Amino acid sequence: MSVLHELAEVIGHDAAIKLGQHLGGARLYIPHQMTDGHALVALLGLELAQKLSDYYQGEHIELPSKQLFKQIRNEMMRRDYESLKSGGGCSRADWLAIKYGVCRRQALNILREDGVGLEGEPVQEALKL
């Protein structure tokens, strides 16, 4: 099983993507016991960081490149967009931008990459390609 799959199993897909967006390509030491001052606690929260600690117990892990994490994030965004009925008070693209930590323009560009239909999305004329 790859490190990426292990991360998704241990801390979930969303947290694995967040970890990769911030630390992709890095070599990380995962301590036996997490402390409040550890960078992974600041990034993921104590509960998820402790899950990593429980699983890896003092190992070093090599995170895949940020580019791989971006590709996976983009695919998740496209899949989420298609399955969303509404954005809960905002457009679906705005909702995805908030969820995945990107700006609205980047979310729209990601959705356009594979020709995802953006019907019904309020798009400024300047953003149309």
Biotite code that builds the C-alpha atoms (Angstrom):
import biotite.structure as struc

atoms = struc.array([
    struc.Atom([0.000, 0.000, 0.000], chain_id="A", res_id=1, res_name="MET", atom_name="CA", element="C"),
    struc.Atom([1.372, 3.434, -0.917], chain_id="A", res_id=2, res_name="SER", atom_name="CA", element="C"),
    struc.Atom([1.930, 6.198, 1.640], chain_id="A", res_id=3, res_name="VAL", atom_name="CA", element="C"),
    struc.Atom([-0.900, 8.150, 0.027], chain_id="A", res_id=4, res_name="LEU", atom_name="CA", element="C"),
    struc.Atom([-3.346, 5.281, 0.520], chain_id="A", res_id=5, res_name="HIS", atom_name="CA", element="C"),
    struc.Atom([-2.120, 4.736, 4.074], chain_id="A", res_id=6, res_name="GLU", atom_name="CA", element="C"),
    struc.Atom([-2.651, 8.416, 4.902], chain_id="A", res_id=7, res_name="LEU", atom_name="CA", element="C"),
    struc.Atom([-6.172, 8.343, 3.494], chain_id="A", res_id=8, res_name="ALA", atom_name="CA", element="C"),
    struc.Atom([-6.963, 5.221, 5.520], chain_id="A", res_id=9, res_name="GLU", atom_name="CA", element="C"),
    struc.Atom([-5.538, 6.604, 8.761], chain_id="A", res_id=10, res_name="VAL", atom_name="CA", element="C"),
    struc.Atom([-6.675, 10.254, 8.729], chain_id="A", res_id=11, res_name="ILE", atom_name="CA", element="C"),
    struc.Atom([-9.213, 10.384, 5.894], chain_id="A", res_id=12, res_name="GLY", atom_name="CA", element="C"),
    struc.Atom([-9.083, 11.752, 2.367], chain_id="A", res_id=13, res_name="HIS", atom_name="CA", element="C"),
    struc.Atom([-9.656, 15.400, 3.230], chain_id="A", res_id=14, res_name="ASP", atom_name="CA", element="C"),
    struc.Atom([-6.935, 15.500, 5.882], chain_id="A", res_id=15, res_name="ALA", atom_name="CA", element="C"),
    struc.Atom([-4.518, 13.590, 3.629], chain_id="A", res_id=16, res_name="ALA", atom_name="CA", element="C"),
    struc.Atom([-5.051, 16.164, 0.863], chain_id="A", res_id=17, res_name="ILE", atom_name="CA", element="C"),
    struc.Atom([-4.552, 19.004, 3.344], chain_id="A", res_id=18, res_name="LYS", atom_name="CA", element="C"),
    struc.Atom([-1.321, 17.418, 4.562], chain_id="A", res_id=19, res_name="LEU", atom_name="CA", element="C"),
    struc.Atom([-0.098, 16.989, 1.002], chain_id="A", res_id=20, res_name="GLY", atom_name="CA", element="C"),
    struc.Atom([-0.987, 20.536, -0.032], chain_id="A", res_id=21, res_name="GLN", atom_name="CA", element="C"),
    struc.Atom([1.150, 21.894, 2.794], chain_id="A", res_id=22, res_name="HIS", atom_name="CA", element="C"),
    struc.Atom([3.953, 19.340, 3.077], chain_id="A", res_id=23, res_name="LEU", atom_name="CA", element="C"),
    struc.Atom([3.958, 17.378, -0.197], chain_id="A", res_id=24, res_name="GLY", atom_name="CA", element="C"),
    struc.Atom([7.411, 16.110, -1.144], chain_id="A", res_id=25, res_name="GLY", atom_name="CA", element="C"),
    struc.Atom([8.720, 16.343, 2.429], chain_id="A", res_id=26, res_name="ALA", atom_name="CA", element="C"),
    struc.Atom([10.265, 13.629, 4.559], chain_id="A", res_id=27, res_name="ARG", atom_name="CA", element="C"),
    struc.Atom([8.490, 13.587, 7.919], chain_id="A", res_id=28, res_name="LEU", atom_name="CA", element="C"),
    struc.Atom([9.363, 12.018, 11.216], chain_id="A", res_id=29, res_name="TYR", atom_name="CA", element="C"),
    struc.Atom([6.206, 10.868, 12.993], chain_id="A", res_id=30, res_name="ILE", atom_name="CA", element="C"),
    struc.Atom([6.889, 10.696, 16.748], chain_id="A", res_id=31, res_name="PRO", atom_name="CA", element="C"),
    struc.Atom([5.531, 8.008, 19.044], chain_id="A", res_id=32, res_name="HIS", atom_name="CA", element="C"),
    struc.Atom([3.508, 10.585, 20.963], chain_id="A", res_id=33, res_name="GLN", atom_name="CA", element="C"),
    struc.Atom([2.201, 13.888, 19.585], chain_id="A", res_id=34, res_name="MET", atom_name="CA", element="C"),
    struc.Atom([2.464, 17.071, 21.610], chain_id="A", res_id=35, res_name="THR", atom_name="CA", element="C"),
    struc.Atom([0.525, 20.307, 21.250], chain_id="A", res_id=36, res_name="ASP", atom_name="CA", element="C"),
    struc.Atom([3.619, 22.036, 19.867], chain_id="A", res_id=37, res_name="GLY", atom_name="CA", element="C"),
    struc.Atom([4.141, 19.645, 16.924], chain_id="A", res_id=38, res_name="HIS", atom_name="CA", element="C"),
    struc.Atom([3.623, 21.054, 13.417], chain_id="A", res_id=39, res_name="ALA", atom_name="CA", element="C"),
    struc.Atom([1.273, 18.203, 12.485], chain_id="A", res_id=40, res_name="LEU", atom_name="CA", element="C"),
    struc.Atom([-0.985, 19.120, 15.420], chain_id="A", res_id=41, res_name="VAL", atom_name="CA", element="C"),
    struc.Atom([-1.116, 22.722, 14.201], chain_id="A", res_id=42, res_name="ALA", atom_name="CA", element="C"),
    struc.Atom([-1.988, 21.535, 10.688], chain_id="A", res_id=43, res_name="LEU", atom_name="CA", element="C"),
    struc.Atom([-4.364, 18.636, 11.381], chain_id="A", res_id=44, res_name="LEU", atom_name="CA", element="C"),
    struc.Atom([-5.424, 18.933, 15.018], chain_id="A", res_id=45, res_name="GLY", atom_name="CA", element="C"),
    struc.Atom([-4.379, 16.714, 17.900], chain_id="A", res_id=46, res_name="LEU", atom_name="CA", element="C"),
    struc.Atom([-6.790, 13.852, 17.180], chain_id="A", res_id=47, res_name="GLU", atom_name="CA", element="C"),
    struc.Atom([-5.683, 13.293, 13.576], chain_id="A", res_id=48, res_name="LEU", atom_name="CA", element="C"),
    struc.Atom([-2.011, 13.895, 14.357], chain_id="A", res_id=49, res_name="ALA", atom_name="CA", element="C"),
    struc.Atom([-2.239, 11.286, 17.116], chain_id="A", res_id=50, res_name="GLN", atom_name="CA", element="C"),
    struc.Atom([-3.788, 8.826, 14.662], chain_id="A", res_id=51, res_name="LYS", atom_name="CA", element="C"),
    struc.Atom([-0.705, 9.285, 12.460], chain_id="A", res_id=52, res_name="LEU", atom_name="CA", element="C"),
    struc.Atom([1.499, 8.780, 15.501], chain_id="A", res_id=53, res_name="SER", atom_name="CA", element="C"),
    struc.Atom([-0.347, 5.614, 16.506], chain_id="A", res_id=54, res_name="ASP", atom_name="CA", element="C"),
    struc.Atom([-0.010, 4.198, 12.985], chain_id="A", res_id=55, res_name="TYR", atom_name="CA", element="C"),
    struc.Atom([3.587, 5.168, 12.109], chain_id="A", res_id=56, res_name="TYR", atom_name="CA", element="C"),
    struc.Atom([5.084, 5.077, 15.648], chain_id="A", res_id=57, res_name="GLN", atom_name="CA", element="C"),
    struc.Atom([8.440, 6.776, 15.199], chain_id="A", res_id=58, res_name="GLY", atom_name="CA", element="C"),
    struc.Atom([8.887, 6.146, 11.473], chain_id="A", res_id=59, res_name="GLU", atom_name="CA", element="C"),
    struc.Atom([9.997, 8.552, 8.774], chain_id="A", res_id=60, res_name="HIS", atom_name="CA", element="C"),
    struc.Atom([7.601, 8.830, 5.836], chain_id="A", res_id=61, res_name="ILE", atom_name="CA", element="C"),
    struc.Atom([8.187, 10.316, 2.405], chain_id="A", res_id=62, res_name="GLU", atom_name="CA", element="C"),
    struc.Atom([5.159, 12.266, 1.252], chain_id="A", res_id=63, res_name="LEU", atom_name="CA", element="C"),
    struc.Atom([4.397, 12.198, -2.464], chain_id="A", res_id=64, res_name="PRO", atom_name="CA", element="C"),
    struc.Atom([4.926, 15.423, -4.390], chain_id="A", res_id=65, res_name="SER", atom_name="CA", element="C"),
    struc.Atom([2.549, 18.358, -4.019], chain_id="A", res_id=66, res_name="LYS", atom_name="CA", element="C"),
    struc.Atom([1.675, 17.907, -7.701], chain_id="A", res_id=67, res_name="GLN", atom_name="CA", element="C"),
    struc.Atom([0.231, 14.451, -7.043], chain_id="A", res_id=68, res_name="LEU", atom_name="CA", element="C"),
    struc.Atom([-1.838, 15.794, -4.156], chain_id="A", res_id=69, res_name="PHE", atom_name="CA", element="C"),
    struc.Atom([-3.091, 18.636, -6.382], chain_id="A", res_id=70, res_name="LYS", atom_name="CA", element="C"),
    struc.Atom([-4.184, 16.178, -9.069], chain_id="A", res_id=71, res_name="GLN", atom_name="CA", element="C"),
    struc.Atom([-6.111, 14.144, -6.509], chain_id="A", res_id=72, res_name="ILE", atom_name="CA", element="C"),
    struc.Atom([-7.638, 17.290, -4.969], chain_id="A", res_id=73, res_name="ARG", atom_name="CA", element="C"),
    struc.Atom([-8.731, 18.485, -8.399], chain_id="A", res_id=74, res_name="ASN", atom_name="CA", element="C"),
    struc.Atom([-10.366, 15.156, -9.173], chain_id="A", res_id=75, res_name="GLU", atom_name="CA", element="C"),
    struc.Atom([-12.153, 15.219, -5.818], chain_id="A", res_id=76, res_name="MET", atom_name="CA", element="C"),
    struc.Atom([-13.374, 18.757, -6.558], chain_id="A", res_id=77, res_name="MET", atom_name="CA", element="C"),
    struc.Atom([-14.758, 17.712, -9.939], chain_id="A", res_id=78, res_name="ARG", atom_name="CA", element="C"),
    struc.Atom([-16.503, 14.705, -8.417], chain_id="A", res_id=79, res_name="ARG", atom_name="CA", element="C"),
    struc.Atom([-17.910, 16.801, -5.558], chain_id="A", res_id=80, res_name="ASP", atom_name="CA", element="C"),
    struc.Atom([-19.160, 19.445, -7.990], chain_id="A", res_id=81, res_name="TYR", atom_name="CA", element="C"),
    struc.Atom([-21.114, 16.902, -9.996], chain_id="A", res_id=82, res_name="GLU", atom_name="CA", element="C"),
    struc.Atom([-22.680, 15.393, -6.864], chain_id="A", res_id=83, res_name="SER", atom_name="CA", element="C"),
    struc.Atom([-23.634, 18.702, -5.179], chain_id="A", res_id=84, res_name="LEU", atom_name="CA", element="C"),
    struc.Atom([-27.189, 19.905, -5.603], chain_id="A", res_id=85, res_name="LYS", atom_name="CA", element="C"),
    struc.Atom([-26.454, 23.324, -4.087], chain_id="A", res_id=86, res_name="SER", atom_name="CA", element="C"),
    struc.Atom([-23.676, 25.060, -2.233], chain_id="A", res_id=87, res_name="GLY", atom_name="CA", element="C"),
    struc.Atom([-25.747, 25.774, 0.874], chain_id="A", res_id=88, res_name="GLY", atom_name="CA", element="C"),
    struc.Atom([-26.383, 29.452, 0.290], chain_id="A", res_id=89, res_name="GLY", atom_name="CA", element="C"),
    struc.Atom([-23.573, 30.064, -2.200], chain_id="A", res_id=90, res_name="CYS", atom_name="CA", element="C"),
    struc.Atom([-22.669, 28.679, -5.606], chain_id="A", res_id=91, res_name="SER", atom_name="CA", element="C"),
    struc.Atom([-21.260, 25.166, -5.831], chain_id="A", res_id=92, res_name="ARG", atom_name="CA", element="C"),
    struc.Atom([-17.920, 26.575, -7.024], chain_id="A", res_id=93, res_name="ALA", atom_name="CA", element="C"),
    struc.Atom([-17.758, 28.936, -4.036], chain_id="A", res_id=94, res_name="ASP", atom_name="CA", element="C"),
    struc.Atom([-18.561, 26.075, -1.668], chain_id="A", res_id=95, res_name="TRP", atom_name="CA", element="C"),
    struc.Atom([-15.797, 23.907, -3.188], chain_id="A", res_id=96, res_name="LEU", atom_name="CA", element="C"),
    struc.Atom([-13.327, 26.803, -3.000], chain_id="A", res_id=97, res_name="ALA", atom_name="CA", element="C"),
    struc.Atom([-13.981, 27.078, 0.724], chain_id="A", res_id=98, res_name="ILE", atom_name="CA", element="C"),
    struc.Atom([-13.835, 23.308, 1.291], chain_id="A", res_id=99, res_name="LYS", atom_name="CA", element="C"),
    struc.Atom([-10.564, 22.804, -0.590], chain_id="A", res_id=100, res_name="TYR", atom_name="CA", element="C"),
    struc.Atom([-8.827, 26.044, 0.404], chain_id="A", res_id=101, res_name="GLY", atom_name="CA", element="C"),
    struc.Atom([-8.568, 27.630, -3.024], chain_id="A", res_id=102, res_name="VAL", atom_name="CA", element="C"),
    struc.Atom([-9.939, 30.884, -4.407], chain_id="A", res_id=103, res_name="CYS", atom_name="CA", element="C"),
    struc.Atom([-13.134, 30.948, -6.492], chain_id="A", res_id=104, res_name="ARG", atom_name="CA", element="C"),
    struc.Atom([-11.234, 31.625, -9.722], chain_id="A", res_id=105, res_name="ARG", atom_name="CA", element="C"),
    struc.Atom([-8.968, 28.615, -9.149], chain_id="A", res_id=106, res_name="GLN", atom_name="CA", element="C"),
    struc.Atom([-11.978, 26.413, -8.365], chain_id="A", res_id=107, res_name="ALA", atom_name="CA", element="C"),
    struc.Atom([-13.628, 27.479, -11.638], chain_id="A", res_id=108, res_name="LEU", atom_name="CA", element="C"),
    struc.Atom([-10.407, 26.848, -13.585], chain_id="A", res_id=109, res_name="ASN", atom_name="CA", element="C"),
    struc.Atom([-10.052, 23.379, -12.044], chain_id="A", res_id=110, res_name="ILE", atom_name="CA", element="C"),
    struc.Atom([-13.657, 22.546, -12.896], chain_id="A", res_id=111, res_name="LEU", atom_name="CA", element="C"),
    struc.Atom([-13.151, 23.714, -16.492], chain_id="A", res_id=112, res_name="ARG", atom_name="CA", element="C"),
    struc.Atom([-10.030, 21.579, -17.041], chain_id="A", res_id=113, res_name="GLU", atom_name="CA", element="C"),
    struc.Atom([-12.036, 18.438, -17.799], chain_id="A", res_id=114, res_name="ASP", atom_name="CA", element="C"),
    struc.Atom([-14.991, 20.239, -19.289], chain_id="A", res_id=115, res_name="GLY", atom_name="CA", element="C"),
    struc.Atom([-17.156, 19.958, -16.192], chain_id="A", res_id=116, res_name="VAL", atom_name="CA", element="C"),
    struc.Atom([-20.412, 21.706, -17.014], chain_id="A", res_id=117, res_name="GLY", atom_name="CA", element="C"),
    struc.Atom([-20.680, 24.976, -15.120], chain_id="A", res_id=118, res_name="LEU", atom_name="CA", element="C"),
    struc.Atom([-24.291, 25.606, -16.075], chain_id="A", res_id=119, res_name="GLU", atom_name="CA", element="C"),
    struc.Atom([-26.013, 27.758, -13.528], chain_id="A", res_id=120, res_name="GLY", atom_name="CA", element="C"),
    struc.Atom([-22.762, 29.046, -12.021], chain_id="A", res_id=121, res_name="GLU", atom_name="CA", element="C"),
    struc.Atom([-22.573, 32.818, -11.817], chain_id="A", res_id=122, res_name="PRO", atom_name="CA", element="C"),
    struc.Atom([-19.365, 33.437, -13.753], chain_id="A", res_id=123, res_name="VAL", atom_name="CA", element="C"),
    struc.Atom([-18.043, 36.866, -14.571], chain_id="A", res_id=124, res_name="GLN", atom_name="CA", element="C"),
    struc.Atom([-17.426, 37.482, -18.265], chain_id="A", res_id=125, res_name="GLU", atom_name="CA", element="C"),
    struc.Atom([-13.749, 38.144, -17.545], chain_id="A", res_id=126, res_name="ALA", atom_name="CA", element="C"),
    struc.Atom([-13.357, 34.620, -16.170], chain_id="A", res_id=127, res_name="LEU", atom_name="CA", element="C"),
    struc.Atom([-14.728, 32.868, -19.239], chain_id="A", res_id=128, res_name="LYS", atom_name="CA", element="C"),
    struc.Atom([-12.001, 31.307, -21.352], chain_id="A", res_id=129, res_name="LEU", atom_name="CA", element="C"),
])
